[in-house]
Amino acid sequence: MMTARRWAVGLISGTSMDGIDAALVELEGFPERVCIRLRAFLTAPYPSGIERSLMRLAGGAETTTEELSRLNSALGSLFADAAIAVCRRGHVSSRKLSVIGSHGQTVFHCGPNSGERRKSSEAAPGSTLQIGEPAVIAERTRAPVVADFRVADLAAGGHGAPLVPMMDYLVFRNAKVDVATLNIGGIANVTIIPAGAKPAAVTGFDTGPGNMVIDGLVRRFTRGREFFDEGGRWAREGAVVQPLLDRILRLSFFRRRPPKSAGREDFGAQFIDRYFVHNRGASHRDLIRTATELTARSIADALRSCVSWESVPKRLIVSGGGVHNRFLLERLGGLLPQTEIARSGQYGIPEDAKEAMAFAVLADRTMHGLAGNLPSVTGASREVILGKLVRS
């Protein structure tokens, strides 16, 4: 067992595409119960031009190989800046890091047989693309970098997502209590950990939109002056457009059994245009309220329908940007009255830093030749070592 203390950095930019989360963590112990301590965290916003380009690209707009290549290099430099900055904040030289785990920026993700686009019953492989050149990060930081985490799981027949459940299992499993974790980022995903579970008994999946639709509507309705529904104040003043909500919840994604994954291809700009923006007779607040209810309902419905226990988990540990939406958490509590809802920060994992911390942990596993996926979560045919290693 590896017990020596080591430093690692995790880097991620999620589906919100607003900046890079960087976490400096101290790791000790391996592999059964690694001790993870956050030493520094920051979010580095994207320059406005980069953010617009990424949003356009992820929305399916036409591009060129030149634009994609230039963005890949530019993001590599920005990710390196974030890694160096978080090390400086934590008073650790980047040259002393055992590894940097860089998730990069997803510009396309499609799981096997994903969405209504697939008509054949035959298995179709997934595809994914994360950019943010790891060679640039390694050169700038002089630290080994593990990147491109999702493709090995996809190659083994999995969805390549979600990957955070490995850390959920390492940190939150409980010998006596059934636990579920929920991350509300752009997409919401859950990890379900039965009491005393071994890794093969853990399940997890994307439940649907987290903040993505809510944020997208706020941006549209304020013409970019606001980026999210702070505290859920817009939604609190609106009313659910029930026919619209019912129509969306009948989509095949919500009926599909796990494993399953989602992204902007499912709930991004085209989804917002089709179901919300052109919906006549509803106010902006009503539409944001409906989007908020969609997030809460899809999470609660997923927990009820996809667990094999007599009831939903008694403990739900929440992380991600959605924890700051007080109204969303109130609705979730109302839909899951028998469940204790807690924040991951109460367990030593700050809500905003959890995903970045997870990729530091996954990179550390890769450096020690250990699998980082959970096939019971992703649907892969076997456990695989995740990522590609680049040394400076």
Secondary structure, 3 states (H helix, E strand, C coil): CCCCCEEEEEEEECCCCCEEEEEEEEEECCCCCCEEEEEEEEEEECCHHHHHHHHHHHCCCCCCHHHHHHHHHHHHHHHHHHHHHHHHHCCCCHHHCCEEEEEEEEEEEECCCCCCCCCCCCCCCCEEEEECCHHHHHHHHCCCEEECCCHHHHHCCCCCCCCCHHHHHHHHCCCCCCEEEEEECCEEEEEEECCCCCHHHCEEEEEEECCHHHHHHHHHHCCCCCCCCHHHHHHHCCCCCHHHHHHHHCCHHHHCCCCCCCCHHHHCHHHHHHHHHCCCCCCHHHHHHHHHHHHHHHHHHHHHHCCCCCCCCCEEEEECHHHHCHHHHHHHHHHCCCCEEEEHHHHCCCCCCHHHHHHHHHHHHHHCCCCCCCHHHHCCCCCCCCCEEECC
